[in-house]
Amino acid sequence: MICVFILCAIGGYLLGSIPFGLVLTRMCGLGDIRKIGSGNIGATNVLRTGRKDLALLTVILDASKAGIAAFLAERFVFPTDISVFGLLTQSNILAALIAGTCGVLGHNFPIWLKFKGGKGVASTFGFILATAPQVALLALLTWLIVAIVSRYSSLSAITAAVLTPLYAFFLTEPIFCLFFTALAVLVLYRHRANIARLVKGEESKISFKK
């Protein structure tokens, strides 16, 4: 069973490592996305090329990576009772959580790009949507409310990430909280520069008109 979980982790990581933002912009003759704007490979930086269609496609594909990894792991691993840190769950659920989490790690630290990837918000959402849809919807609602009120995309992502384990505590098995908490910490780490700018009042706001 340990070998199965290792394979899920490797498969999820490799799937998550696919840099769709970079691939799409290069295919469309827009050059290396890492050399413009923030240098990020995510949808926000793709949008800086002026191609809204590519940015939307990047969001969809990035969100799908970890979600697909979790979905496949859950479907192809035989469910048996298993205990992790005293938390009883089924092996297929644990496999899905491992594959999806590693998918997010792959997006953040892709092996193909010297471990320099995106911030993983879309990938994290896709993973949560695939494993705990009700939690994902609450996280999305949180993002929207904070975005409308504050107009800070980074603050919205951070708030949604921090509250996701709390939502999972009430709506899912305890094992979900463990993985969602780890991803919340990762989101905070990846947004540390944004947090510094928020504290200084220098973070750029969302323009709803645009």
C-alpha positions in Angstrom: 0.0 0.0 0.0 2.9 2.3 0.7 4.1 1.8 -2.8 0.7 2.8 -4.1 0.7 6.0 -2.2 4.3 6.8 -3.5 3.1 6.2 -7.0 0.1 8.5 -6.4 2.4 11.2 -5.0 4.8 11.0 -8.0 2.0 10.9 -10.5 0.3 13.9 -8.9 3.5 15.9 -8.7 4.4 15.3 -12.4 0.9 16.2 -13.5 0.9 19.3 -11.4 4.3 20.3 -12.8 3.0 20.9 -16.3 3.4 24.7 -16.8 0.3 25.4 -18.8 0.7 29.2 -18.7 4.2 28.9 -20.2 3.2 26.3 -22.7 0.1 28.2 -24.0 1.9 31.5 -24.4 4.8 29.9 -26.2 2.5 28.0 -28.5 0.8 31.3 -29.4 4.1 33.1 -30.1 4.1 35.3 -27.1 7.5 34.3 -25.9 8.6 33.3 -22.4 5.9 34.4 -19.8 8.6 34.4 -17.1 10.3 37.4 -18.7 7.3 39.8 -18.4 5.3 41.2 -15.5 5.9 39.3 -12.2 7.7 36.4 -14.0 5.0 34.1 -12.7 3.6 31.3 -14.9 0.1 31.7 -13.6 -3.0 33.1 -15.2 -2.6 36.6 -13.7 0.7 37.0 -15.5 -0.7 35.4 -18.7 -3.3 38.2 -18.6 -0.6 40.8 -18.9 0.1 39.6 -22.4 -3.4 40.9 -23.3 -4.8 37.5 -24.1 -7.8 37.1 -21.9 -8.6 33.8 -23.6 -5.3 32.3 -22.7 -5.5 33.5 -19.2 -8.9 31.9 -18.8 -7.6 28.7 -20.3 -4.6 28.8 -18.0 -6.9 29.1 -14.9 -9.0 26.1 -16.1 -6.0 23.9 -16.8 -4.1 24.8 -13.7 -7.2 24.2 -11.6 -7.7 20.8 -13.3 -4.2 19.4 -12.7 -4.4 18.6 -9.0 -8.1 17.8 -9.3 -7.6 15.2 -12.0 -4.7 13.7 -10.0 -6.9 13.3 -7.0 -9.9 12.0 -9.0 -7.8 9.3 -10.7 -6.1 8.2 -7.5 -9.5 7.9 -5.7 -11.0 5.8 -8.6 -8.1 3.5 -9.1 -7.0 2.7 -5.5 -9.0 -0.1 -3.8 -10.7 1.3 -0.7 -9.7 -0.3 2.6 -9.7 1.1 6.1 -6.5 2.7 7.1 -5.3 4.9 10.0 -3.1 8.0 9.6 -2.0 9.8 12.8 -4.9 8.1 14.5 -7.4 9.4 11.9 -9.4 6.5 10.4 -10.2 6.9 6.7 -10.2 4.8 3.5 -7.1 4.2 1.4 -8.6 5.6 -1.8 -9.5 8.9 0.0 -6.0 9.1 1.4 -4.6 8.3 -2.1 -6.7 11.2 -3.5 -5.5 13.6 -0.9 -1.9 12.6 -1.4 -2.1 12.9 -5.2 -3.9 16.2 -5.2 -1.6 17.7 -2.6 1.4 16.6 -4.6 -0.3 18.1 -7.7 -0.4 21.5 -6.0 3.3 21.1 -5.0 4.1 20.3 -8.6 2.5 23.5 -9.7 4.4 25.5 -7.1 7.7 23.8 -7.6 7.8 22.2 -11.1 10.8 20.1 -11.8 10.8 21.2 -15.4 11.3 24.9 -14.4 14.0 24.5 -11.7 11.2 24.4 -9.1 10.1 27.9 -9.8 6.3 27.8 -10.5 3.1 29.6 -9.7 1.5 30.3 -6.3 -0.9 27.4 -6.6 -4.3 29.1 -5.8 -6.1 27.7 -8.9 -4.5 24.3 -8.4 -5.5 24.2 -4.7 -9.0 25.2 -5.6 -9.3 22.4 -8.2 -7.9 19.9 -5.8 -10.4 20.9 -3.1 -13.3 20.9 -5.6 -12.5 17.3 -6.6 -12.2 16.0 -3.1 -14.6 18.2 -1.1 -16.9 20.2 -3.4 -18.9 21.7 -0.5 -15.7 23.1 1.0 -14.6 24.4 -2.3 -17.8 26.3 -2.9 -17.5 28.0 0.5 -13.9 28.8 -0.2 -14.9 30.4 -3.6 -17.7 32.3 -1.9 -15.2 33.6 0.7 -12.8 34.7 -2.1 -15.6 36.5 -3.9 -16.8 38.4 -0.8 -13.3 39.5 0.3 -12.4 40.5 -3.3 -15.6 42.6 -3.6 -15.1 44.3 -0.3 -11.3 44.7 -0.2 -10.5 44.6 -4.0 -7.3 42.7 -3.1 -6.9 39.4 -5.0 -4.1 38.2 -2.7 -6.0 38.9 0.5 -9.0 37.0 -1.0 -6.8 34.0 -1.7 -5.1 34.1 1.7 -8.4 34.4 3.6 -10.1 31.6 1.6 -7.1 29.4 2.1 -6.9 30.0 5.9 -10.7 29.4 6.3 -10.7 26.2 4.2 -9.5 23.9 7.0 -12.2 25.3 9.2 -14.9 24.6 6.7 -13.4 21.1 6.2 -13.5 20.5 9.9 -17.3 20.8 10.0 -18.1 19.3 6.6 -15.6 16.4 6.0 -13.5 13.8 7.6 -10.7 15.0 9.9 -8.1 13.7 7.5 -9.1 16.4 5.0 -8.3 19.1 7.6 -4.7 17.9 7.8 -4.0 18.2 4.1 -6.0 21.4 3.7 -4.1 23.0 6.6 -0.8 22.1 5.0 -1.9 23.7 1.7 -3.1 26.8 3.6 0.4 27.2 5.1 1.8 26.8 1.5 -0.5 29.5 0.2 0.7 31.8 3.0 4.3 31.1 2.2 3.9 31.7 -1.5 2.1 35.0 -0.8 4.7 36.3 1.7 5.7 39.1 -0.6 2.0 40.0 -1.1 1.5 40.0 2.7 4.4 42.4 3.1 2.9 44.8 0.5 -0.6 44.5 2.1 0.9 45.6 5.5 2.7 48.5 3.8 -0.5 49.4 1.8 1.4 48.9 -1.5 -0.5 45.9 -2.9 -2.3 46.6 -6.2 -6.1 46.3 -6.2 -8.5 44.5 -8.5 -10.0 46.7 -11.2 -13.6 45.4 -11.7 -14.1 47.9 -14.6 -11.3 46.2 -16.5 
